[in-house]
């Protein structure tokens, strides 16, 4: 996770613009994540890859007694400290690869769209498992494996004779590993793992999978952003809830 993607000036400006508009995160990923949240009253929460801190703030406002949000990006954490501060939220600059430095136990480890930047998923799963209290919950979202698989080879939608989206073409799903592509800038790194690898890694670490969700948009979301109807052809996000 040591790639300092979000501190790139061009990337950061483009990402902030994206998040200020109607976007997939707010209309699809976040509603699905919030439906899966366990009860938060009195809970200690670790937010991995907290970014701007909007998720950390929401978790605190939803009843958590303490939220520790960590992120590698100085620019993201600057925004978090200014715009999403809360007396029960602490923001800390840290790489997810360095979770072994933490000694506190948590009731919930939460992460929104960050795990696909992590190279060693097994180490991450073990670190999280160690940090969770017995019965604690891991809830995370990431780019769907169909998306991460095609970062190098440009997967694409296919149109029907009527010009409607009909199917999606992708490849290299079975070849796990680093992907390098373009998202606002060249050289963006992600790590692709097939679905089976993700689930098996969690299971063999000791987690019990409680939910595996490939979220579909609600009608209100499609009315807000009609492009979301493509989710019925190819999912953008994968969400997993697992318990220790």
Secondary structure as UniProt FT lines:
FT   HELIX           5..7
FT   HELIX           9..20
FT   HELIX           25..29
FT   HELIX           30..36
FT   TURN            41..42
FT   STRAND          44..48
FT   TURN            51..52
FT   HELIX           54..61
FT   TURN            62..63
FT   STRAND          66..71
FT   HELIX           74..83
FT   TURN            87..88
FT   STRAND          89..93
FT   HELIX           96..101
FT   STRAND          106..112
FT   HELIX           115..117
FT   HELIX           121..131
FT   STRAND          132..143
FT   HELIX           145..149
FT   TURN            150..154
FT   STRAND          156..159
FT   TURN            161..162
FT   STRAND          165..169
FT   TURN            173..174
FT   STRAND          177..181
FT   STRAND          188..192
FT   HELIX           195..205
FT   STRAND          208..213
FT   HELIX           219..224
FT   HELIX           226..232
FT   STRAND          237..243
//
